[in-house]
Amino acid sequence: MMSKEAFWFEGDDLYCELTPLAELVEKYDTPVFVYSKAAIQARCREVERTLDGVPHLACYAMKANSNSNLLQLIRDEGLGAEVVSGGELYCALKVGFPPERIVFSGVGKRDEEIELALENRILALNVESFEELKTVSELAARKGMKAPIYLRVNPDIEAGAHPFIVTGRKYNKFGIDKNQVAEIFRWARSRPSIDCVGLHVHIGSQVVGLEPFRAAADVIVSLAHSLKKSGMALEAVNLGGGFGVPFADVVSDKRLPVTQRQERIPTLDEYLRSVLPLYRSLGCMVLCEPGRSIVANSGALIVRVLYRKETGNRKFVVVDGGMNDLIRPSLYNAYHQIVPVRLGSREHETVDVVGPICESGDYFALERPLPKSVRGEYLAILSAGAYGFAFSSNYNGRPRAAEVLVDKSETSVIRMRETVEDLY
């Protein structure tokens, strides 16, 4: 058997790398998140390979998945970290990301979070408003320090993603209006406690086309040239993240029904190459912040079928994982491919795959054609490596799932399953 990354069928069995998931879940129980080490490494290396030859820093967006073992793996591949809270900054430092390879984003940084960033001398704070900039200036002055700043620009770009994860329109809370950037940049350059050296842009999450990134790059490059003409040259431009990944047909087999057709989504390499010439023209260091594109398709949530039931004209498959484990379908109506861990040949049926939570919104799929399942078997909910465990909760008094890392045919628990005692 040849070594493969992530998830794939060999005969009847769904594998993660060289490990059959049927064996893994018998050992670790369900619900359980399973990650492929090789897949995460491959995505990190794709970023580094694409940016090779350009002064750069790729900062992994920790919000996607902040398991400390995965963070160490990503750190060892040469990526930095993008954090959005004091908690994430603490974890990034704890697992060994060098401070000079960490950037701090977010519209609502508390004073103590800013101070933590300053004290640890991270690479930059991505500042999102004039009032935040003034606050950073005051806090840095009190410490006798000079705060490194990138101004986050709101380019008013339509990204085409779900409204909840679009961040680059003028009605979003993120960033500084592109028409105000030059004036604010000029003010920042006049303050002795601020070192305003870069521009940052992030237009949303799960952006599945190249054009929004090109449009954002046009805005940033135009601003950068305008600043340079005014004598305010930049040291860095941060193009953010949000690179989309496929969620449909992640694994294929002729025995699976076609449930959703999806237009081809660019690769991570294609996203970066589409804008790199524009940013390279500035002669600055280029940063990016990939998160979902590193870990989403590297992970899956495995659940067990508890019951089948029919109500009226609907068929339900009730599983032991719920919206407390993976909230994306409930929150965004997000699509995740669902496949049996052991496939075999069987008829297809249209079902709702639902969890045990006392909410009608607790579902993983609605009216989805799937191979007919039976009580006790296991289903894999794919593309759950990003915003899966990170969003999980103890709602309804449910302990959070275990996390397991697969390295070829070896498996290891990287987060223990919670118990009911942990809830007290």
Secondary structure, DSSP 8 states (H G I E B T S, - for coil): -----SEEEETTEEEETTEEHHHHHHHH-SSEEEEEHHHHHHHHHHHHHHHTTS-EEEEEEGGG---HHHHHHHHHTT-EEEESSHHHHHHHHHTT--GGGEEE--S---HHHHHHHHHTT-SEEEE-SHHHHHHHHHHHHHTT--EEEEEEEE------S-GGGB--STTSSSSEETTTHHHHHHHHHT-TTEEEEEEE---BSSB--SHHHHHHHHHHHHHHHHHHHTT---SEEE----B----SSSS--TTS-----------HHHHHHHHHHHHHTTTSEEEE--SHHHHGGGEEEEEEEEEEEEETTEEEEEES--TTT--HHHHH-----EEESB--S--EEEEEEE-SSSSTT-EEEEEEEEE---TT-EEEEES-SSSSGGG---GGG----EEEEEETTEEEEEE----GGGG-
